[in-house]
Structures are given as structure tokens and as C-alpha cells.
């Protein structure tokens, strides 16, 4: 129960920071998504099943501001977190290189899918913005990944089987 509460509070915190603080740290209107980086890092450390639920919840939070297609962020985040979980199953989680590179790739994938959907909805977004947002997310993930990894090593965050 404590684990769920911590994930809920962290997701809400990153969501608030994304919408309140991050626009002030923008470089030419481009700023990172702390919530997306947190989801990807958490999914890599804990696997696809836990990442799936966190991705759906965080996607629904993001959909609050995405009125053009409610549920789209939840679906895309779910897929991104499953991919991140599969990547996390096949890497050494103590190292930073693969998770940071994967965060760039998955952020770019999410931005590209959203760009395609927005194109069909007749909303114009510049493709180079997707690249720079993914690059900014990669820089932030280099900072966040180790903290998420340490958090997930805490005893109350571990899954314990009781028979």
C-alpha cells in the first residue's frame, strides 16, 4: 500500500512540476516532461507489468490537458512503458547508458506518434520540436534514473511473495 501511495504522490508531483515549473525552464518553448521520464525510468527498473499501470495512470493525468483526444496519452504511455519494461528486463539496471539512451528513443517515439495523430486532427506541430524534447528528456533522465533506481531498491518498494 505504501508503494502505491508513493507512486501516486510522485506522479502527481511530477505532473504539477511539468505544468507549473518546466515552462519556465523552456529553451525556445521546448521543455522536458518529468512525468514521462519518471514513467520510463520506473518501468525499466520494475518491469513491464508495473510500468503498464503507472503509464496508464500518468497518461490519464496528461490527458487532462489534451482535450483533442482523451485517452490517447494513456494508450501511448502504456505502450511506451511496456517497451521500457522489456528493455529493462534485458539490461544491467545499475548502469546509466542504456536507460538514458532508451529514454531518448522512447520520448522520440511518443512524440512522433502524437505528431502523427495531431496531423490527422489538423493540429500543426514542428517535427524538430519532438527531437529536441526527446533530447531534453534524455538529459533529465541522466539525473532522474539513479534516483528512481535507488527508490526502487527500498524494502517497501520491493514485491514480496507470501505463500
Long-range contacts (C-beta under 8 A, 24 or more apart in sequence): 2-156, 3-156, 3-157, 6-151, 6-156, 6-157, 7-42, 7-54, 8-57, 10-38, 11-35, 11-38, 11-54, 11-57, 11-58, 11-61, 12-61, 14-38, 14-58, 15-58, 15-61, 15-62, 19-65, 27-132, 27-136, 29-129, 30-129, 30-132, 30-133, 30-136, 31-133, 31-136, 32-133, 32-136, 32-137, 32-139, 32-140, 33-107, 33-133, 33-137, 34-140, 34-144, 35-61, 35-62, 36-77, 36-80, 36-107, 36-110, 36-137, 37-103, 37-107, 37-137, 37-140, 37-141, 37-144, 38-144, 38-148, 39-77, 39-80, 39-81, 39-84, 40-80, 40-81, 40-84, 40-99, 40-102, 40-103, 40-106, 40-107, 40-141, 41-99, 41-103, 41-141, 41-144, 41-145, 41-148, 41-149, 42-148, 42-152, 43-80, 43-81, 43-82, 43-84, 43-85, 43-88, 44-84, 44-85, 44-87, 44-88, 44-91, 44-93, 44-99, 44-102, 44-145, 45-88, 45-93, 45-148, 45-149, 45-152, 46-85, 46-88, 46-152, 47-85, 47-88, 47-89, 48-81, 48-82, 48-84, 48-85, 48-86, 48-88, 48-89, 49-85, 50-85, 51-81, 51-82, 51-84, 51-85, 51-88, 52-78, 52-81, 52-82, 52-85, 54-81, 55-79, 55-80, 55-81, 55-82, 68-118, 68-121, 68-123, 69-117, 69-121, 72-114, 72-117, 73-114, 76-110, 76-113, 76-114, 77-110, 80-106, 80-109, 80-110, 83-109, 93-149, 94-149, 96-142, 96-145, 96-146, 99-141, 99-145, 100-138, 100-141, 100-142, 100-145, 101-138, 103-137, 103-138, 103-141, 103-145, 104-134, 104-135, 104-137, 104-138, 104-141, 105-134, 107-133, 107-134, 107-137, 107-138, 108-134
